Amino acid sequence: MALKAKKEAPAPPKAEAKAKALKAKKAVQPRYPRKSARRRNKLDHYAIIKFPLTTESSMKKTEDNNTLVFTVDVKANKHQIKQAVRKLCDMDVAKGNTLTWPDGQKKACVRLAPDYDALDIANKTGII
């Protein structure tokens, strides 16, 4: 017995119609935007930095290490904190460390560039 060779059947017309419908559907543009306005960034520079810390240890860091210490928003990351300090205090930041307390607050120690003096800036802003 000889094996019968199967013939390749052409694609059914339903599959071709489906493919054409999908192509046509992708080309359709929405008539109006689905969101009326962009989301507002809730973490602006003023919301990121809450207030400066004036404890003895933070004052020692200010004097010895050229570092300012702030309490910041918990959701802010190091890059956002650096940008906020640059914008609000008009100074360059060399390094920033963050620490989250067990009570849920976040502290940021911002080391200033050698060009700036943390004591002078603390006096100007009223921290000391």
N, CA, C and O atoms as a printed pandas DataFrame, in Angstrom:
     atom_number atom_name residue_name chain_id  residue_number  x_coord  y_coord  z_coord
0              1         N          MET        A               1    0.814   -1.182    0.000
1              2        CA          MET        A               1    0.000    0.000    0.000
2              3         C          MET        A               1    0.855    1.242    0.000
3              4         O          MET        A               1    1.801    1.375    0.776
4              5         N          ALA        A               2    0.513    2.113   -0.853
5              6        CA          ALA        A               2    1.282    3.351   -0.969
6              7         C          ALA        A               2    0.651    4.413   -0.071
7              8         O          ALA        A               2   -0.570    4.500    0.061
8              9         N          LEU        A               3    1.517    5.212    0.536
9             10        CA          LEU        A               3    1.019    6.287    1.394
10            11         C          LEU        A               3    0.488    7.420    0.536
11            12         O          LEU        A               3    1.077    7.793   -0.479
12            13         N          LYS        A               4   -0.619    7.944    0.967
13            14        CA          LYS        A               4   -1.216    9.048    0.224
14            15         C          LYS        A               4   -0.553   10.352    0.649
15            16         O          LYS        A               4   -0.364   10.606    1.838
16            17         N          ALA        A               5   -0.214   11.145   -0.303
17            18        CA          ALA        A               5    0.401   12.443   -0.007
18            19         C          ALA        A               5   -0.708   13.425    0.356
19            20         O          ALA        A               5   -1.697   13.575   -0.362
20            21         N          LYS        A               6   -0.511   14.087    1.491
21            22        CA          LYS        A               6   -1.514   15.066    1.915
22            23         C          LYS        A               6   -1.282   16.369    1.194
23            24         O          LYS        A               6   -0.148   16.821    1.037
24            25         N          LYS        A               7   -2.346   16.954    0.768
25            26        CA          LYS        A               7   -2.257   18.252    0.101
26            27         C          LYS        A               7   -2.374   19.353    1.143
27            28         O          LYS        A               7   -3.157   19.252    2.088
28            29         N          GLU        A               8   -1.588   20.405    0.958
29            30        CA          GLU        A               8   -1.673   21.560    1.838
30            31         C          GLU        A               8   -2.948   22.309    1.519
31            32         O          GLU        A               8   -3.138   22.768    0.393
32            33         N          ALA        A               9   -3.793   22.430    2.468
33            34        CA          ALA        A               9   -5.050   23.146    2.256
34            35         C          ALA        A               9   -4.793   24.636    2.426
35            36         O          ALA        A               9   -4.042   25.022    3.322
36            37         N          PRO        A              10   -5.384   25.477    1.605
37            38        CA          PRO        A              10   -5.209   26.923    1.780
38            39         C          PRO        A              10   -5.861   27.364    3.087
39            40         O          PRO        A              10   -6.766   26.704    3.598
40            41         N          ALA        A              11   -5.388   28.492    3.621
41            42        CA          ALA        A              11   -5.912   28.998    4.887
42            43         C          ALA        A              11   -7.403   29.255    4.746
43            44         O          ALA        A              11   -7.850   29.793    3.733
44            45         N          PRO        A              12   -8.159   28.880    5.740
45            46        CA          PRO        A              12   -9.604   29.105    5.650
46            47         C          PRO        A              12   -9.904   30.596    5.576
47            48         O          PRO        A              12   -9.149   31.412    6.105
48            49         N          PRO        A              13  -10.985   30.947    4.933
49            50        CA          PRO        A              13  -11.303   32.367    4.760
50            51         C          PRO        A              13  -11.558   33.085    6.079
51            52         O          PRO        A              13  -11.368   34.298    6.162
52            53         N          LYS        A              14  -11.983   32.363    7.107
53            54        CA          LYS        A              14  -12.238   33.005    8.402
54            55         C          LYS        A              14  -10.936   33.518    9.015
55            56         O          LYS        A              14  -10.911   34.609    9.584
56            57         N          ALA        A              15   -9.864   32.751    8.907
57            58        CA          ALA        A              15   -8.578   33.159    9.480
58            59         C          ALA        A              15   -8.045   34.396    8.777
59            60         O          ALA        A              15   -7.511   35.298    9.422
60            61         N          GLU        A              16   -8.187   34.444    7.456
61            62        CA          GLU        A              16   -7.737   35.628    6.708
62            63         C          GLU        A              16   -8.537   36.856    7.109
63            64         O          GLU        A              16   -7.985   37.945    7.268
64            65         N          ALA        A              17   -9.822   36.677    7.269
65            66        CA          ALA        A              17  -10.684   37.794    7.659
66            67         C          ALA        A              17  -10.312   38.301    9.054
67            68         O          ALA        A              17  -10.327   39.504    9.311
68            69         N          LYS        A              18   -9.977   37.366    9.953
69            70        CA          LYS        A              18   -9.584   37.761   11.304
70            71         C          LYS        A              18   -8.293   38.578   11.288
71            72         O          LYS        A              18   -8.176   39.581   11.992
72            73         N          ALA        A              19   -7.339   38.148   10.488
73            74        CA          ALA        A              19   -6.060   38.849   10.397
74            75         C          ALA        A              19   -6.255   40.261    9.859
75            76         O          ALA        A              19   -5.637   41.207   10.349
76            77         N          LYS        A              20   -7.114   40.404    8.852
77            78        CA          LYS        A              20   -7.391   41.730    8.294
78            79         C          LYS        A              20   -8.080   42.626    9.322
79            80         O          LYS        A              20   -7.789   43.819    9.403
80            81         N          ALA        A              21   -8.986   42.055   10.100
81            82        CA          ALA        A              21   -9.700   42.828   11.113
82            83         C          ALA        A              21   -8.734   43.319   12.190
83            84         O          ALA        A              21   -8.858   44.448   12.663
84            85         N          LEU        A              22   -7.773   42.480   12.580
85            86        CA          LEU        A              22   -6.796   42.890   13.586
86            87         C          LEU        A              22   -5.916   44.025   13.076
87            88         O          LEU        A              22   -5.618   44.963   13.815
88            89         N          LYS        A              23   -5.501   43.941   11.811
89            90        CA          LYS        A              23   -4.687   45.012   11.242
90            91         C          LYS        A              23   -5.461   46.316   11.195
91            92         O          LYS        A              23   -4.920   47.378   11.500
92            93         N          ALA        A              24   -6.711   46.236   10.818
93            94        CA          ALA        A              24   -7.536   47.436   10.747
94            95         C          ALA        A              24   -7.774   48.006   12.136
95            96         O          ALA        A              24   -7.831   49.225   12.303
96            97         N          LYS        A              25   -7.912   47.146   13.132
97            98        CA          LYS        A              25   -8.178   47.600   14.494
98            99         C          LYS        A              25   -6.974   48.344   15.077
99           100         O          LYS        A              25   -7.140   49.312   15.819
100          101         N          LYS        A              26   -5.768   47.894   14.744
101          102        CA          LYS        A              26   -4.564   48.545   15.256
102          103         C          LYS        A              26   -4.400   49.946   14.679
103          104         O          LYS        A              26   -3.818   50.814   15.329
104          105         N          ALA        A              27   -4.886   50.173   13.509
105          106        CA          ALA        A              27   -4.709   51.460   12.854
106          107         C          ALA        A              27   -5.658   52.524   13.396
107          108         O          ALA        A              27   -5.444   53.710   13.148
108          109         N          VAL        A              28   -6.694   52.136   14.125
109          110        CA          VAL        A              28   -7.680   53.090   14.630
110          111         C          VAL        A              28   -7.081   53.882   15.785
111          112         O          VAL        A              28   -6.528   53.296   16.716
112          113         N          GLN        A              29   -7.184   55.193   15.735
113          114        CA          GLN        A              29   -6.690   56.070   16.788
114          115         C          GLN        A              29   -7.849   56.445   17.712
115          116         O          GLN        A              29   -8.985   56.568   17.253
116          117         N          PRO        A              30   -7.579   56.626   18.997
117          118        CA          PRO        A              30   -8.672   57.031   19.895
118          119         C          PRO        A              30   -9.140   58.446   19.572
119          120         O          PRO        A              30   -8.358   59.289   19.134
120          121         N          ARG        A              31  -10.411   58.686   19.792
121          122        CA          ARG        A              31  -10.984   59.993   19.473
122          123         C          ARG        A              31  -10.657   61.036   20.534
123          124         O          ARG        A              31  -10.655   62.234   20.251
124          125         N          TYR        A              32  -10.381   60.581   21.762
125          126        CA          TYR        A              32  -10.044   61.501   22.846
126          127         C          TYR        A              32   -9.092   60.793   23.794
127          128         O          TYR        A              32   -9.090   59.563   23.857
128          129         N          PRO        A              33   -8.282   61.541   24.532
129          130        CA          PRO        A              33   -7.374   60.894   25.484
130          131         C          PRO        A              33   -8.154   60.275   26.637
131          132         O          PRO        A              33   -9.162   60.829   27.074
132          133         N          ARG        A              34   -7.702   59.153   27.120
133          134        CA          ARG        A              34   -8.428   58.436   28.171
134          135         C          ARG        A              34   -8.262   59.090   29.535
135          136         O          ARG        A              34   -9.111   58.913   30.409
136          137         N          LYS        A              35   -7.200   59.832   29.730
137          138        CA          LYS        A              35   -7.009   60.570   30.981
138          139         C          LYS        A              35   -7.074   62.049   30.655
139          140         O          LYS        A              35   -6.469   62.509   29.686
140          141         N          SER        A              36   -7.801   62.781   31.456
141          142        CA          SER        A              36   -7.993   64.199   31.141
142          143         C          SER        A              36   -6.745   65.027   31.412
143          144         O          SER        A              36   -6.497   66.014   30.718
144          145         N          ALA        A              37   -5.956   64.641   32.410
145          146        CA          ALA        A              37   -4.759   65.406   32.747
146          147         C          ALA        A              37   -3.671   64.450   33.219
147          148         O          ALA        A              37   -3.952   63.332   33.651
148          149         N          ARG        A              38   -2.439   64.901   33.132
149          150        CA          ARG        A              38   -1.330   64.103   33.621
150          151         C          ARG        A              38   -1.370   64.039   35.134
151          152         O          ARG        A              38   -1.928   64.915   35.794
152          153         N          ARG        A              39   -0.766   62.985   35.676
153          154        CA          ARG        A              39   -0.692   62.881   37.133
154          155         C          ARG        A              39    0.290   63.916   37.666
155          156         O          ARG        A              39    1.360   64.126   37.094
156          157         N          ARG        A              40   -0.082   64.550   38.752
157          158        CA          ARG        A              40    0.778   65.542   39.375
158          159         C          ARG        A              40    1.810   64.829   40.240
159          160         O          ARG        A              40    1.481   63.887   40.962
160          161         N          ASN        A              41    3.038   65.276   40.165
161          162        CA          ASN        A              41    4.095   64.718   40.994
162          163         C          ASN        A              41    3.901   65.216   42.419
163          164         O          ASN        A              41    4.073   66.403   42.696
164          165         N          LYS        A              42    3.547   64.320   43.312
165          166        CA          LYS        A              42    3.266   64.715   44.689
166          167         C          LYS        A              42    4.533   64.951   45.494
167          168         O          LYS        A              42    4.506   65.632   46.519
168          169         N          LEU        A              43    5.645   64.386   45.030
169          170        CA          LEU        A              43    6.912   64.587   45.736
170          171         C          LEU        A              43    7.705   65.696   45.057
171          172         O          LEU        A              43    8.676   65.424   44.352
172          173         N          ASP        A              44    7.299   66.939   45.265
173          174        CA          ASP        A              44    8.105   68.040   44.760
174          175         C          ASP        A              44    9.202   68.337   45.781
175          176         O          ASP        A              44    9.283   67.682   46.820
176          177         N          HIS        A              45   10.032   69.312   45.486
177          178        CA          HIS        A              45   11.195   69.586   46.335
178          179         C          HIS        A              45   10.792   70.002   47.747
179          180         O          HIS        A              45   11.498   69.701   48.710
180          181         N          TYR        A              46    9.679   70.681   47.868
181          182        CA          TYR        A              46    9.243   71.131   49.188
182          183         C          TYR        A              46    8.634   69.998   50.000
183          184         O          TYR        A              46    8.652   70.041   51.230
184          185         N          ALA        A              47    8.098   68.988   49.333
185          186        CA          ALA        A              47    7.517   67.851   50.046
186          187         C          ALA        A              47    8.578   66.829   50.432
187          188         O          ALA        A              47    8.394   66.071   51.385
188          189         N          ILE        A              48    9.676   66.804   49.704
189          190        CA          ILE        A              48   10.726   65.825   50.003
190          191         C          ILE        A              48   11.429   66.182   51.309
191          192         O          ILE        A              48   11.551   65.340   52.199
192          193         N          ILE        A              49   11.890   67.420   51.427
193          194        CA          ILE        A              49   12.604   67.834   52.641
194          195         C          ILE        A              49   11.587   68.424   53.611
195          196         O          ILE        A              49   10.954   69.439   53.322
196          197         N          LYS        A              50   11.440   67.777   54.759
197          198        CA          LYS        A              50   10.466   68.245   55.743
198          199         C          LYS        A              50   11.060   69.343   56.621
199          200         O          LYS        A              50   10.551   70.464   56.656
200          201         N          PHE        A              51   12.148   69.008   57.333
201          202        CA          PHE        A              51   12.792   70.001   58.198
202          203         C          PHE        A              51   14.205   69.543   58.540
203          204         O          PHE        A              51   14.503   68.351   58.459
204          205         N          PRO        A              52   15.077   70.471   58.920
205          206        CA          PRO        A              52   16.439   70.089   59.318
206          207         C          PRO        A              52   16.456   69.559   60.750
207          208         O          PRO        A              52   15.660   69.981   61.589
208          209         N          LEU        A              53   17.359   68.643   61.013
209          210        CA          LEU        A              53   17.525   68.139   62.375
210          211         C          LEU        A              53   18.550   68.997   63.102
211          212         O          LEU        A              53   19.576   69.371   62.533
212          213         N          THR        A              54   18.266   69.303   64.355
213          214        CA          THR        A              54   19.161   70.170   65.126
214          215         C          THR        A              54   19.610   69.480   66.406
215          216         O          THR        A              54   19.807   70.142   67.424
216          217         N          THR        A              55   19.771   68.181   66.371
217          218        CA          THR        A              55   20.256   67.465   67.546
218          219         C          THR        A              55   21.765   67.670   67.693
219          220         O          THR        A              55   22.420   68.213   66.803
220          221         N          GLU        A              56   22.294   67.232   68.816
221          222        CA          GLU        A              56   23.731   67.404   69.062
222          223         C          GLU        A              56   24.555   66.630   68.033
223          224         O          GLU        A              56   25.567   67.127   67.538
224          225         N          SER        A              57   24.119   65.426   67.721
225          226        CA          SER        A              57   24.899   64.619   66.771
226          227         C          SER        A              57   24.856   65.232   65.373
227          228         O          SER        A              57   25.852   65.193   64.650
228          229         N          SER        A              58   23.715   65.797   64.988
229          230        CA          SER        A              58   23.646   66.419   63.662
230          231         C          SER        A              58   24.457   67.711   63.617
231          232         O          SER        A              58   25.034   68.032   62.578
232          233         N          MET        A              59   24.514   68.453   64.709
233          234        CA          MET        A              59   25.351   69.653   64.751
234          235         C          MET        A              59   26.832   69.284   64.686
235          236         O          MET        A              59   27.629   69.999   64.079
236          237         N          LYS        A              60   27.192   68.171   65.309
237          238        CA          LYS        A              60   28.582   67.714   65.241
238          239         C          LYS        A              60   28.945   67.339   63.811
239          240         O          LYS        A              60   30.044   67.642   63.348
240          241         N          LYS        A              61   28.020   66.678   63.105
241          242        CA          LYS        A              61   28.266   66.342   61.695
242          243         C          LYS        A              61   28.409   67.605   60.859
243          244         O          LYS        A              61   29.232   67.658   59.945
244          245         N          THR        A              62   27.617   68.614   61.169
245          246        CA          THR        A              62   27.688   69.868   60.424
246          247         C          THR        A              62   29.059   70.512   60.602
247          248         O          THR        A              62   29.647   71.008   59.641
248          249         N          GLU        A              63   29.560   70.502   61.821
249          250        CA          GLU        A              63   30.846   71.139   62.099
250          251         C          GLU        A              63   32.030   70.314   61.586
251          252         O          GLU        A              63   32.945   70.860   60.970
252          253         N          ASP        A              64   32.015   69.013   61.834
253          254        CA          ASP        A              64   33.174   68.176   61.531
254          255         C          ASP        A              64   33.208   67.667   60.092
255          256         O          ASP        A              64   34.267   67.657   59.465
256          257         N          ASN        A              65   32.067   67.248   59.569
257          258        CA          ASN        A              65   32.046   66.544   58.284
258          259         C          ASN        A              65   31.466   67.353   57.131
259          260         O          ASN        A              65   31.298   66.818   56.035
260          261         N          ASN        A              66   31.157   68.623   57.349
261          262        CA          ASN        A              66   30.573   69.463   56.303
262          263         C          ASN        A              66   29.273   68.839   55.769
263          264         O          ASN        A              66   29.051   68.754   54.562
264          265         N          THR        A              67   28.423   68.407   56.718
265          266        CA          THR        A              67   27.212   67.655   56.387
266          267         C          THR        A              67   25.996   68.313   57.012
267          268         O          THR        A              67   26.036   68.745   58.163
268          269         N          LEU        A              68   24.902   68.387   56.237
269          270        CA          LEU        A              68   23.622   68.842   56.767
270          271         C          LEU        A              68   22.701   67.643   56.926
271          272         O          LEU        A              68   22.724   66.723   56.108
272          273         N          VAL        A              69   21.888   67.653   57.983
273          274        CA          VAL        A              69   21.009   66.519   58.272
274          275         C          VAL        A              69   19.561   66.996   58.212
275          276         O          VAL        A              69   19.198   67.990   58.841
276          277         N          PHE        A              70   18.738   66.277   57.447
277          278        CA          PHE        A              70   17.338   66.626   57.267
278          279         C          PHE        A              70   16.452   65.427   57.561
279          280         O          PHE        A              70   16.873   64.280   57.413
280          281         N          THR        A              71   15.219   65.700   57.979
281          282        CA          THR        A              71   14.185   64.683   57.980
282          283         C          THR        A              71   13.467   64.806   56.654
283          284         O          THR        A              71   13.044   65.898   56.275
284          285         N          VAL        A              72   13.324   63.688   55.939
285          286        CA          VAL        A              72   12.774   63.710   54.589
286          287         C          VAL        A              72   11.573   62.771   54.492
287          288         O          VAL        A              72   11.294   61.995   55.406
288          289         N          ASP        A              73   10.876   62.859   53.373
289          290        CA          ASP        A              73    9.727   61.991   53.117
290          291         C          ASP        A              73   10.198   60.553   52.942
291          292         O          ASP        A              73   11.258   60.312   52.365
292          293         N          VAL        A              74    9.425   59.606   53.432
293          294        CA          VAL        A              74    9.813   58.196   53.409
294          295         C          VAL        A              74    9.897   57.664   51.979
295          296         O          VAL        A              74   10.693   56.766   51.705
296          297         N          LYS        A              75    9.098   58.197   51.075
297          298        CA          LYS        A              75    9.057   57.690   49.705
298          299         C          LYS        A              75   10.172   58.246   48.825
299          300         O          LYS        A              75   10.363   57.772   47.705
300          301         N          ALA        A              76   10.906   59.235   49.308
301          302        CA          ALA        A              76   11.958   59.861   48.503
302          303         C          ALA        A              76   13.207   58.983   48.485
303          304         O          ALA        A              76   13.570   58.377   49.493
304          305         N          ASN        A              77   13.860   58.923   47.316
305          306        CA          ASN        A              77   15.113   58.173   47.227
306          307         C          ASN        A              77   16.287   59.152   47.254
307          308         O          ASN        A              77   16.093   60.365   47.320
308          309         N          LYS        A              78   17.501   58.614   47.202
309          310        CA          LYS        A              78   18.698   59.443   47.359
310          311         C          LYS        A              78   18.835   60.479   46.242
311          312         O          LYS        A              78   19.236   61.615   46.494
312          313         N          HIS        A              79   18.504   60.088   45.015
313          314        CA          HIS        A              79   18.623   61.030   43.896
314          315         C          HIS        A              79   17.655   62.197   44.060
315          316         O          HIS        A              79   18.019   63.346   43.808
316          317         N          GLN        A              80   16.432   61.911   44.479
317          318        CA          GLN        A              80   15.452   62.974   44.679
318          319         C          GLN        A              80   15.871   63.901   45.815
319          320         O          GLN        A              80   15.671   65.113   45.731
320          321         N          ILE        A              81   16.446   63.344   46.869
321          322        CA          ILE        A              81   16.888   64.166   48.002
322          323         C          ILE        A              81   18.024   65.084   47.567
323          324         O          ILE        A              81   18.042   66.260   47.931
324          325         N          LYS        A              82   18.976   64.558   46.791
325          326        CA          LYS        A              82   20.084   65.389   46.293
326          327         C          LYS        A              82   19.567   66.539   45.440
327          328         O          LYS        A              82   20.003   67.679   45.598
328          329         N          GLN        A              83   18.636   66.241   44.537
329          330        CA          GLN        A              83   18.086   67.288   43.680
330          331         C          GLN        A              83   17.346   68.337   44.486
331          332         O          GLN        A              83   17.436   69.527   44.185
332          333         N          ALA        A              84   16.616   67.912   45.509
333          334        CA          ALA        A              84   15.866   68.856   46.329
334          335         C          ALA        A              84   16.807   69.784   47.087
335          336         O          ALA        A              84   16.551   70.985   47.175
336          337         N          VAL        A              85   17.886   69.244   47.632
337          338        CA          VAL        A              85   18.854   70.080   48.360
338          339         C          VAL        A              85   19.545   71.036   47.403
339          340         O          VAL        A              85   19.773   72.198   47.739
340          341         N          ARG        A              86   19.884   70.545   46.194
341          342        CA          ARG        A              86   20.511   71.429   45.197
342          343         C          ARG        A              86   19.606   72.592   44.856
343          344         O          ARG        A              86   20.065   73.730   44.753
344          345         N          LYS        A              87   18.314   72.316   44.679
345          346        CA          LYS        A              87   17.407   73.363   44.247
346          347         C          LYS        A              87   17.062   74.328   45.384
347          348         O          LYS        A              87   17.062   75.542   45.182
348          349         N          LEU        A              88   16.771   73.805   46.564
349          350        CA          LEU        A              88   16.317   74.660   47.657
350          351         C          LEU        A              88   17.446   75.455   48.299
351          352         O          LEU        A              88   17.240   76.596   48.712
352          353         N          CYS        A              89   18.629   74.869   48.389
353          354        CA          CYS        A              89   19.738   75.549   49.066
354          355         C          CYS        A              89   20.769   76.123   48.109
355          356         O          CYS        A              89   21.704   76.788   48.556
356          357         N          ASP        A              90   20.634   75.893   46.815
357          358        CA          ASP        A              90   21.564   76.400   45.801
358          359         C          ASP        A              90   23.009   76.022   46.104
359          360         O          ASP        A              90   23.878   76.889   46.203
360          361         N          MET        A              91   23.260   74.726   46.250
361          362        CA          MET        A              91   24.611   74.254   46.508
362          363         C          MET        A              91   24.790   72.877   45.898
363          364         O          MET        A              91   23.816   72.189   45.593
364          365         N          ASP        A              92   26.043   72.481   45.724
365          366        CA          ASP        A              92   26.351   71.168   45.176
366          367         C          ASP        A              92   26.453   70.148   46.302
367          368         O          ASP        A              92   26.929   70.450   47.396
368          369         N          VAL        A              93   25.996   68.935   46.010
369          370        CA          VAL        A              93   26.015   67.846   46.988
370          371         C          VAL        A              93   27.063   66.836   46.559
371          372         O          VAL        A              93   27.081   66.397   45.409
372          373         N          ALA        A              94   27.945   66.465   47.497
373          374        CA          ALA        A              94   28.959   65.467   47.190
374          375         C          ALA        A              94   28.417   64.062   47.405
375          376         O          ALA        A              94   28.666   63.171   46.592
376          377         N          LYS        A              95   27.680   63.853   48.485
377          378        CA          LYS        A              95   27.221   62.514   48.827
378          379         C          LYS        A              95   25.989   62.617   49.708
379          380         O          LYS        A              95   25.828   63.588   50.447
380          381         N          GLY        A              96   25.123   61.620   49.632
381          382        CA          GLY        A              96   23.942   61.606   50.478
382          383         C          GLY        A              96   23.696   60.226   51.051
383          384         O          GLY        A              96   23.674   59.236   50.321
384          385         N          ASN        A              97   23.512   60.164   52.356
385          386        CA          ASN        A              97   23.198   58.900   53.027
386          387         C          ASN        A              97   21.800   59.001   53.606
387          388         O          ASN        A              97   21.381   60.071   54.046
388          389         N          THR        A              98   21.084   57.897   53.607
389          390        CA          THR        A              98   19.741   57.884   54.192
390          391         C          THR        A              98   19.660   56.801   55.251
391          392         O          THR        A              98   20.380   55.804   55.215
392          393         N          LEU        A              99   18.751   57.033   56.203
393          394        CA          LEU        A              99   18.544   56.092   57.288
394          395         C          LEU        A              99   17.070   56.134   57.647
395          396         O          LEU        A              99   16.508   57.213   57.832
396          397         N          THR        A             100   16.442   54.979   57.747
397          398        CA          THR        A             100   15.038   54.913   58.128
398          399         C          THR        A             100   14.952   54.455   59.574
399          400         O          THR        A             100   15.477   53.401   59.933
400          401         N          TRP        A             101   14.289   55.253   60.399
401          402        CA          TRP        A             101   14.136   54.928   61.807
402          403         C          TRP        A             101   13.069   53.865   61.997
403          404         O          TRP        A             101   12.213   53.688   61.130
404          405         N          PRO        A             102   13.106   53.150   63.123
405          406        CA          PRO        A             102   12.077   52.131   63.376
406          407         C          PRO        A             102   10.662   52.711   63.495
407          408         O          PRO        A             102    9.682   51.994   63.291
408          409         N          ASP        A             103   10.552   53.997   63.823
409          410        CA          ASP        A             103    9.209   54.591   63.937
410          411         C          ASP        A             103    8.650   55.031   62.581
411          412         O          ASP        A             103    7.539   55.557   62.515
412          413         N          GLY        A             104    9.418   54.816   61.487
413          414        CA          GLY        A             104    8.903   55.069   60.149
414          415         C          GLY        A             104    9.378   56.357   59.510
415          416         O          GLY        A             104    9.048   56.614   58.352
416          417         N          GLN        A             105   10.146   57.183   60.223
417          418        CA          GLN        A             105   10.657   58.418   59.630
418          419         C          GLN        A             105   11.958   58.133   58.899
419          420         O          GLN        A             105   12.596   57.104   59.121
420          421         N          LYS        A             106   12.341   59.052   58.029
421          422        CA          LYS        A             106   13.563   58.884   57.249
422          423         C          LYS        A             106   14.468   60.082   57.455
423          424         O          LYS        A             106   14.015   61.227   57.426
424          425         N          LYS        A             107   15.742   59.816   57.664
425          426        CA          LYS        A             107   16.736   60.865   57.888
426          427         C          LYS        A             107   17.730   60.838   56.742
427          428         O          LYS        A             107   18.136   59.768   56.288
428          429         N          ALA        A             108   18.121   62.012   56.277
429          430        CA          ALA        A             108   19.108   62.106   55.203
430          431         C          ALA        A             108   20.273   62.970   55.662
431          432         O          ALA        A             108   20.086   64.096   56.123
432          433         N          CYS        A             109   21.474   62.428   55.530
433          434        CA          CYS        A             109   22.700   63.175   55.815
434          435         C          CYS        A             109   23.307   63.546   54.473
435          436         O          CYS        A             109   23.717   62.674   53.706
436          437         N          VAL        A             110   23.365   64.839   54.192
437          438        CA          VAL        A             110   23.812   65.320   52.888
438          439         C          VAL        A             110   25.162   66.000   53.061
439          440         O          VAL        A             110   25.274   67.040   53.711
440          441         N          ARG        A             111   26.186   65.392   52.465
441          442        CA          ARG        A             111   27.528   65.964   52.532
442          443         C          ARG        A             111   27.689   66.948   51.383
443          444         O          ARG        A             111   27.393   66.630   50.232
444          445         N          LEU        A             112   28.159   68.135   51.707
445          446        CA          LEU        A             112   28.289   69.192   50.699
446          447         C          LEU        A             112   29.640   69.098   49.995
447          448         O          LEU        A             112   30.589   68.494   50.497
448          449         N          ALA        A             113   29.691   69.703   48.839
449          450        CA          ALA        A             113   30.939   69.764   48.084
450          451         C          ALA        A             113   31.947   70.607   48.864
451          452         O          ALA        A             113   31.558   71.446   49.676
452          453         N          PRO        A             114   33.230   70.389   48.622
453          454        CA          PRO        A             114   34.247   71.148   49.371
454          455         C          PRO        A             114   34.167   72.664   49.163
455          456         O          PRO        A             114   34.690   73.425   49.978
456          457         N          ASP        A             115   33.523   73.107   48.088
457          458        CA          ASP        A             115   33.406   74.541   47.829
458          459         C          ASP        A             115   32.489   75.237   48.834
459          460         O          ASP        A             115   32.598   76.447   49.027
460          461         N          TYR        A             116   31.598   74.498   49.471
461          462        CA          TYR        A             116   30.589   75.083   50.357
462          463         C          TYR        A             116   30.895   74.716   51.799
463          464         O          TYR        A             116   31.454   73.657   52.084
464          465         N          ASP        A             117   30.518   75.612   52.701
465          466        CA          ASP        A             117   30.702   75.374   54.123
466          467         C          ASP        A             117   29.340   75.152   54.757
467          468         O          ASP        A             117   28.460   76.006   54.654
468          469         N          ALA        A             118   29.159   74.014   55.411
469          470        CA          ALA        A             118   27.866   73.665   55.995
470          471         C          ALA        A             118   27.491   74.609   57.132
471          472         O          ALA        A             118   26.312   74.906   57.319
472          473         N          LEU        A             119   28.470   75.084   57.890
473          474        CA          LEU        A             119   28.178   76.020   58.988
474          475         C          LEU        A             119   27.601   77.326   58.468
475          476         O          LEU        A             119   26.636   77.844   59.029
476          477         N          ASP        A             120   28.185   77.866   57.394
477          478        CA          ASP        A             120   27.664   79.118   56.831
478          479         C          ASP        A             120   26.233   78.940   56.316
479          480         O          ASP        A             120   25.369   79.788   56.538
480          481         N          ILE        A             121   26.007   77.846   55.640
481          482        CA          ILE        A             121   24.661   77.598   55.099
482          483         C          ILE        A             121   23.674   77.379   56.238
483          484         O          ILE        A             121   22.536   77.841   56.158
484          485         N          ALA        A             122   24.082   76.687   57.293
485          486        CA          ALA        A             122   23.195   76.490   58.432
486          487         C          ALA        A             122   22.865   77.816   59.107
487          488         O          ALA        A             122   21.739   78.008   59.567
488          489         N          ASN        A             123   23.833   78.738   59.173
489          490        CA          ASN        A             123   23.561   80.056   59.743
490          491         C          ASN        A             123   22.615   80.855   58.849
491          492         O          ASN        A             123   21.711   81.524   59.351
492          493         N          LYS        A             124   22.808   80.796   57.550
493          494        CA          LYS        A             124   21.956   81.557   56.623
494          495         C          LYS        A             124   20.511   81.067   56.647
495          496         O          LYS        A             124   19.571   81.861   56.608
496          497         N          THR        A             125   20.348   79.737   56.712
497          498        CA          THR        A             125   18.995   79.182   56.676
498          499         C          THR        A             125   18.322   79.163   58.039
499          500         O          THR        A             125   17.129   78.873   58.127
500          501         N          GLY        A             126   19.046   79.460   59.091
501          502        CA          GLY        A             126   18.441   79.533   60.417
502          503         C          GLY        A             126   18.443   78.217   61.175
503          504         O          GLY        A             126   17.708   78.070   62.151
504          505         N          ILE        A             127   19.242   77.271   60.752
505          506        CA          ILE        A             127   19.304   75.995   61.454
506          507         C          ILE        A             127   20.003   76.175   62.801
507          508         O          ILE        A             127   19.597   75.601   63.811
508          509         N          ILE        A             128   21.063   76.986   62.790
509          510        CA          ILE        A             128   21.805   77.240   64.045
510          511         C          ILE        A             128   21.321   78.551   64.629
511          512         O          ILE        A             128   21.799   78.972   65.682
